[in-house]
Amino acid sequence: MGSTSAYDVGACHDYPPPWIDERAPIDLEKPRVRGEEFLRSECGAMVLRVAGIYGPGRNPYDWIKDGRVVLSDKFVNLIHVEDLAAICVAALECGVSGDVYNVSDGVPRTWREIGRALAADAILEPRAGEEKHIPGKRLDTTRLRTLLKEARVSIRHPDLFHALADLQQRRTRL
């Protein structure tokens, strides 16, 4: 598993940012990315470029409340840990050696959208943070969706806000 931080978005200031598929330039200055590329090109490894992972114990609402994330118009791509596990199995069963797959739920959102949902749920009133004009990324997951269709697997948590509400409910029951 790799990270979507492998993509070299350079000085792109387009907003909304362009869609990024697996053919987009990567940052080979990063040792991790060089290692992934070596394993992919020389050893036939599959690389899953994974977006931000959330689930039990990893809640984007907490990241906002704790100030780790600033409410902004920066795009973020996320994947529920349960979906990530199913995707890993699907890739092992049906993936192509040496291929790269972008892994997210396929719906990029801005931190401001996520913060609005947080406020709408009356969990807290979001604080506007220092807004930097960083467009973020919008991942194209076409290749992943093709893989999942072949493996007869579907994303179990396609609606981030519903999944986050479920996480909040579980937390309050504990």
Beta strands, then each sheet from edge to edge (+ up, - down):
strand 1: 2-3
strand 2: 19-20
strand 3: 47-50
strand 4: 52-54
strand 5: 75-76
strand 6: 78-80
strand 7: 100-103
strand 8: 109-110
strand 9: 138-139
sheet 1: 1+ 3+ 7+
sheet 2: 2+ 9+
sheet 3: 4+ 6+
sheet 4: 5+ 8-
end
